[in-house]
Amino acid sequence: MNGNSNGFGSAGAVAATEFVRRHHRHETGENQCSSAVVKRIKAPVPLVWSLVRRFDQPQKYKPFVSRCVAQGNLEIGSLREVDVKSGLPATTSTERLELLDDDEHILSIRIIGGDHRLKNYSSIISLHPEIIDGRPGTLVIESFVVDVPEGNTNDETCYFVEALIKCNLKSLADVSEGLAVQDRTEPIDL
């Protein structure tokens, strides 16, 4: 499992490892790489999940998505066409919703087409409650598997995808934590 520790103690690292083992199973084939990134967010799971579960609105927190058009209801098999902002080696991505579990807070997608190099890409993102600084927080884990493009190494491919995921999860944290601060009703001593 890659990604920075985000201040985990040994108990937090053990919990994250157990969540990856339980919820993030990927069949990794020949010439593919797989990894997981972990992020702690200072916002409760229901708030973070309200952003993550919106398969039809990834641009709410994913900074590289300029537009998304979803087809059908938010159910397994639904498709979305994502337009990617300039500056990345991609313009569009067609993605299918593989899993949406509101009880366990797990979402999985598979890229099935588009103009990019992420062939046979699938990801799983799971949210887990934890206490951060004495407040309800969220442990977010996102894992993936993808083909290693011709001319690239396994390490280069994993590094690139991990960097994208880290950026997305940092943005998810920024948006979620901003909303959490707005929702606080207890007095703040100045």
Disulfide bonds with the S-S distance in Angstrom:
none
